[in-house]
Amino acid sequence: MFNMFQPSDDDIKVLYTWKLEEQHHELYSCRPVAAMEAYDAFFDKTKTRFGDADRMHRVLKNGETSEPLGEIKGFDYNPRNHSLEFGYYLPAKNRNKGYGKIMIRLFMDEAFRSARYELNKLYATTSGNNEASKAVLERIGFKLDGKNREHYWIGDKRFDQCVYSLLKSEWREISLDKK
């Protein structure tokens, strides 16, 4: 059994530790990778974002132990287009265990049911070389919308950015299938 929660103060400490311990930040973000900030600044920034109506931040937890397993964030909400982008992260110790699929399914169920957003589409981007991320999105039912060529620069290599989306009508079909 797994649950999704907005991160607690204790969870924020875990998220900070994950970021400190991650060996390959550049592989998990298309954003500029900067040196880690001090914990107090990270904590304050994270808490401030909880109040942002255009964001969703959740932590997947083991239902028995309450141990955080991964995090997922919805951002760039577009009320005109009824869309929300999301990104997710699992620390190395929790990869290849099916947690990504569980976390994304719980997140999309909450997001599509939310009256706050009235979403028609959820979308995510990933690097063309991130086979694990592409596979989990496709297994859930996300469709490849297209690619931004050589969008990611990782070291001296360039990779396409793959854009995946799921429409609310497709989510309804998936929801019915999993019952």
N, C-alpha and C positions, 0 to 999 in steps of 0.2 A: 504494500500500500504506500502511495506517495501523495504528498500534499504540496500545494503552491501557496506561498505567503509573500507579502511585502517583507523585505528583509528587516529583521529586528536589529537593535544596536549590536547584539552579539554576532549576528550574521554578518554585519558590516565588517567586523574584525576578521571573520573568516574570508570574506571577499578580498579584503586587503592582503591577507596572507597568500591567497591564491595568486594575486597579481605579483607579489614579491617573488614567489617561487617559480613563476612561469619562465621557462627558459627561452621561449620563442614568441615574444609579444608580436613581432612583425608578421607572424603567420595568421594571427587571429583578429586583425583589424586592418581596414584600409585607411584609417585615420593616422595622422602622424604619431609615432611612438616616442614619447618623452620619458625622461627619468621619472621614477615614482616619486610622488609628492609625500610629504610627511603624513602620518596617520590622521592627525587632527584635521588637516585640510581635506583629505579624502573623505573622512567621516562627515564633515560639514557639507561638502559638495554633494555627497550621496543623499544625505537627509534633505537638503534643499530640493533636490530633484523629485523627491516623493510628493512635494506640493505642486509640482508642475502638472496641470491638467492634461497636457499633451503627451504624457509619458506613463508607461506601466513598467514597474520593476518587480520581478518576482524571483524567489528562490525555490528550487525544487528540494524538498526534504524527504528523508526516509520517514515514513509514518510511524515506525516503531521506535526509532532512536532520536528523531528530530535533527539528525545530522544533515547539514546542507550538502547537496550533491552537485548542484549547478545553478547558474543564474541565467535569466532571460529578461531582455529589456525591449519594450515597445517605445518607439520614438518617431519623430517627424510625422505626427498625426496630421492628416490633411482633411479638414471637415468638408471642404468643397467636393473632394473626390472620394470621401468616405474610405480612406486608406490609412494604414499604419505599417511602418517598417519595423522589423524586429531583428535583434541579434541575440546570440546565445553563447554561453561559454561553459565548458566542463573542464575542471582541472585534470591534469594527466592521469591521476589515480582513478578517475571516474569515467574515462573514455572507453569506448568499445564494450559497454555493459547495457546498452539500450536506454540509458537515462535521457539521452538527447531526444529520442522519439517520444518518450513519456512526457518530458518537459514541454516540448513543442505542442503536443496534443492538448495538454492541460491549458497551456497558454492560449491556444487558438480557440478552445471552447469558451474560456472566460472572455476573451476579446470579442468574439462574434456574438456572444450573449449580452454584452454590455450595452445598456441604454446610453451610457455616457458617450460612446463612440459612434454607434449606428454604422458599423463597418460594412463595406461591401468587399473589401480586399485586404488581405495581409500579405506582406512581401518581405523577402530577405535577399541579401546579396552575399555572395561568397566568391572566393578566388577560384579560378578555373583549375588550380592544382589541389584544391581541398576536396579530395574524393569522398572523404567521410561525410562532410557537410552536405555535399550534393546528393549523396546516396540517401541520407536520412530524410531530407526534404522530399525527394522523389518517392521514397517508400510511403510517406505520409499522404502524398497526393498533390504536392505542389508541382506546378508546371513551370518549365523553363520559358520565361518570356523573351529572353534575349541575352546578348553579351555586349559589354563595353570592352572593346579591344584594348589590350595592354594597359588596363586601368590600374592594376596593382604593380607596384615596383617593390620587390622584396630582394634586398641586396642589389645585385647587378642583373637580376632576372626580371622579366616582365610577364604578367599573367593577365588573362581576361577576367573581367568581373562577370559572374553569372547572376542574373536576376531571376528569382523564382517568386511565384505568387500563387495564392489560393483564393478563390472567390467564395463569397458566402453561400452561393448555391451549391458549389462543390463541397464545401464543409458540411452542409446539411446532408448530402449523400454519404459522406464519410461517417458522420455522426450516426446515421441510421444503420450503416453497415457494422459498426462496432458494438451494437446492442445485441 
